[in-house]
Amino acid sequence: MRKIYKVMGTPGIYSGRVYGITRGAERRRYYVYYVKKGDTLMSIAYRFNTNPNIIRMNNRLKSTELYEGQRLWV
């Protein structure tokens, strides 16, 4: 069963929306992105001005396959 976390001021978490979250002691700002239909690692990387390989490493992805509704740290 998946948990749905509510962010203050929003009714819920949905695919394609972006939420800012700090993660870990380093206080680097990560974004939680929920994959929507048609997204690729390259398109997500372009949207966040980063490299697809960095997204793969941060999320410990073994392949470039993404699934609708999948949560990614960007």
C-alpha positions, 0 to 999 in steps of 0.5 A: 500500500502506498502512502500519500503525503499531503503538502500544506495547502494542497489537496493531495499529490498528483502525477506531473506536479512538482513539490520542493523537499529538502532531503538528508543532512546536506540540506540540498534541495530536491524536487519530488516529481511524479512521472506522467504518461509520455515522460522520459528521463531526458524530458524530465532532466531538461525540465529541471536543467540537469542530466538524465544520469544524475536522475538515474543515480539519485533514484538508483534506477537500473534502466531508463524505463519509467512508469506513470505515477513513479516518484523521482527525486530530481 
